[in-house]
C-alpha cells in the first residue's frame, strides 16, 4: 500500500514537471514558486475541433499548450473567420485579458488533440506579487505578442500574397511565444489561408512556390520548415 502511494506520488510529480518542461517562464521561477504552480495548475484534454475557451467567457485562467496545437480566432456576424495567432507546445496565452479582468475577446480551438494547462487567476496573481522573473517574462511576452500583431497588420497591408503567406507561417515559429515547437506543423492549407487572409486555393499556390524555393516541404496534413531564416526574409518581389 505504501509502495503504491509512493508510485502514484512519483507519477503525479512527473506529470506536473512535464506540464512546464517546454515553458520558458517556469524555468525562471524560484523552487517554492514552481512548487505552488505545479500543485495548482490543472490539465485538460481538448479534442481536435473542440474549444479550449470561447469568446465572451469570463477569464479565470492563464492557459498553456502542453502538447498539441491551438488557434486563436474570431467569427464575424457574417460568418467570416479571422485567425489571429496559433499556439504550439510551450506557448501560453491570455495574459492581457487576465491583467485587464475582461471577458475573453476570441475563441481558442484545438486544431488537433491537445493537452492544455489552466493556471487559476489566484496562482497567476500570486506570481505577479511574488516573482520578479515572472513579471519580466510577462513584459517580454506582451512585447513579443505586440510585435507579432503589428507584423501581421503590416503583412496584410504591404506584402504580396506569396510573401505574406511565407511571413505568416514563419511567425508561428516565434521562439518566445512558441518555445517548444519543432519544425513540423500539422496544419491544413485552409488554416494557412485563414492565418494569411487568403483563400485555400491561393494558399496552396503560395506553398507550392515556397516548396520550389526549398524553404519548406508540403506533407500530408501539414508542412515541414526547411529554411526558417529564409522563410522569414522571403520576398517574391526579388529574384534569387
N, C-alpha and C positions, 0 to 999 in steps of 0.2 A: 504493500500500500504506500509506504514511504517512498519507495523507488518509483512507483507510478506517478506520484505527486511531483517528484523531482524531475521526471522526464517531461511532464506537462509544463512545468515552470520553465525548463530549458527551451522547449518548443515555443512557448509564448515569448520568451526573450529573443529567440532567433527571429521570429516573425516580426517583432517590434523593430529590431535593428534593420530588417530588410525594407521596412517601410521608408526608411530615411537614408538607405545606402547611396542613392543617387541624388539626394537633395543637398545642394551646396550649403544652405543655411544651417542644417543640422550639424555639419562638421565644425561649425564655428561656436557652438554652444558650450557653456560650462557643463561638466558632468551632471551636476544636480539639476540644471535646467533641462537637459536632454532626458534625464530620467523621468521628470514630471511629464514631459511631452509624450514619451513612449507609453506612459501609463494612461494618458487621457485621450490620445488620438484614436479614432475608430476607423476601421476599414470596411468598405462596402464593395460588392461586385456589381458592376453596371454592364449588362449585356449589350452587344452591338445594336445600335439603333435606339437605345433607351436614353433617358435623360439623367444626367448626374445632378442637374439642378435646372430650374425653369425661370424664365423672365417673370418678374413680379414676386418671386419668393422672398421671404424675409432672409436676411443674410446672417446666419447663426454660426457658420463655419468658414474657415480658410481651407482651401482644398488643394490636393496634390495628386499627381498621377504616380502610382507605384509601378504599374505596368499596363501598357495599352496606349490608346490614342483618343483624345477628345478634341472636339471642335467647339469654338465659341461663336455663336451666330445669333441672328435675329431674323424674324419674318415680318415683312411689311403687311399692312392691311390688304394689299393686293396679292399677297402670296409670294412675293419675291424674297428669296433667301439671300442674306448678306452674311458672309463669313468673315469674322474679324481676326481670328487667330486660331492656331492649333497648339495643343499641349501634348508633349511626349513624356516618357518616363523621366521623373526627376523634376518636372515643371510644376510650380504652384501658382495659383491664381486667385483673384477675388480680394486682394488686399485693399484695393481702392474702395470697394463697397464696404469692407469691414471698418475702414477708418472713417468713412462718411456715415455709417449706420443707415444706409438707404436700402430699399428693396433692389433685388438684382435686376440689371438692365439688359440681360441677354440670356439665351438658352445655352446650356452646355450638353452636347450629345456625344455618346460614345460611337466612334467610327468602327471600332472592333471591341471585343470583350475587354473590359478594362477594370483594374482594381484601383479604387480611389480612396485616398486618405482624407478624413474630415477632422480638422482641428477645431475644437469648440472656441467660441468667442472668449470665454474666460481664460483659456490657455493662451490664446493669441495676445490678449491684453496683459497677461502675466509676463510674457516675454517682452512686450513693449516697455513695461515698467521696470524690468529687472535685467535685461540683456542688451548691453551696448552693441555687441556683434550682430544681434538680430536686427536692431534698428539700422545699423549700417547696411546690412543686407537688403532690407526693405527699401532704403533710399536708392540703392543701386538697381534693385528690381523695378521700381517705379520709373527710374530714368531709362532703363533698357526698354521697358514697355512703351513709354512715351516715344522713344526714338523709333521703335518698330511701327507704331501707328502713324507717325509723321512720314516715315518712309513709304508706307502703304498708300497714303494720300498722294505723295509725290509720284509713285509708280503709276497710279491710276490716271493722273492728270498730265504727266510729262513724257511717259515712255510709250514706245510702240508695243504692240501686243506680245511679240515673241520675247522682247526684253523684259516686259512686265511679268510674264509667266516665270522666266528664269529667276528674277529677283524675288518674287513671292515664294517660290519653292525654297530658295536659299535662306529666306528669312525664317523658315521653320526650324532651321538648324542653328539658331542662336545659342551659343554655349552657356549663356547665363540663364535664359528663360527655359531652355530645354536641355539641361546638362547631361541627362542620361541617355539621350537618343543616339542611335547609331546612324549609319549612312544608308540604311534600307528603310523604306517607308511604305507601309501598306495604305494606299490612298487611291481612290478612283479618279479617273480623268474628269468626271463630273465635279468631284470635290475640288480638284485643282482649278477647274473653271470657276467655282464659287469664290475661292480664295483670290483668284486673279481677275475677277469680274469679267470673264469671257464665257462663251458657250463651251460645252463639252467638245464639240467638233473643232472649235478653234484651239482649245487647249491641246487636243490631240495633235494638231498640226505643229504647234509650238514644241511639243515634246519630241516629235519626230526630228525637228531641226536640232534641238539640243542633244538628241541622241547621235545625230550625224556629226555634231561637233565634238562628240566624245566627252560631254560634260555629265551625262547621266545615261543610264540604260532603263528602258521601259520593260518591266517584268509583268507577269500575270498578277493583276490585282495591286500593283504598286510600282515603285521606282527605286533604283539604286543610284546614289550620287557617286560619280567617278572623279569629279574635279570640283570641289566646293568653292575654292577661291575663284576658279574660272567661271563658275555659275554666278557668283556674287558680282563679278566685274563684266559679265557678258553684255554686249550691246550688238544688236543686229544692224546697227547703223554704220558699223565699222568693219572692214574686211579683216580676215585672219592675218 
